[in-house]
Amino acid sequence: MKEPQINYFYDDIAGQHVKLAYRDWGSEESQLPCLICAHGITHNSRIFDVAATQLRTDFRVICPDAPGRGRSEWLSRKLRYNYETYISNTHKLLKEID
């Protein structure tokens, strides 16, 4: 299985500059449609390795790590782990991958 490229982007969450990771199973130059696979609360982006390996021929597969998971940094305050934060992260990721 060919490993994906691991990329990073930043989001400002309640004054904390957080480094977030995502696995890119494709290429920025690809003309394939983009598929984003978001894991659940207790997982990380690696849960999609098998699926992404198979889907990468038809899609550019992007698998982000939520804050505190996988290769993403932890948040300094527990109360920041909420839908507002995850939505903000997703918006930043979409801008990052264009």
Stockholm file with secondary structure:
# STOCKHOLM 1.0

chainA/1-98         MKEPQINYFYDDIAGQHVKLAYRDWGSEESQLPCLICAHGITHNSRIFDVAATQLRTDFRVICPDAPGRGRSEWLSRKLRYNYETYISNTHKLLKEID
#=GR chainA/1-98 SS CCCCEEEEEEEEETTEEEEEEEEEESCTTCCSCEEECCCCTTCCGGGGHHHHHHHTTTSEEEEECCTTSTTSCCCSSGGGCSHHHHHHHHHHHHHHHC
#=GC SS_cons        CCCCEEEEEEEEETTEEEEEEEEEESCTTCCSCEEECCCCTTCCGGGGHHHHHHHTTTSEEEEECCTTSTTSCCCSSGGGCSHHHHHHHHHHHHHHHC
//
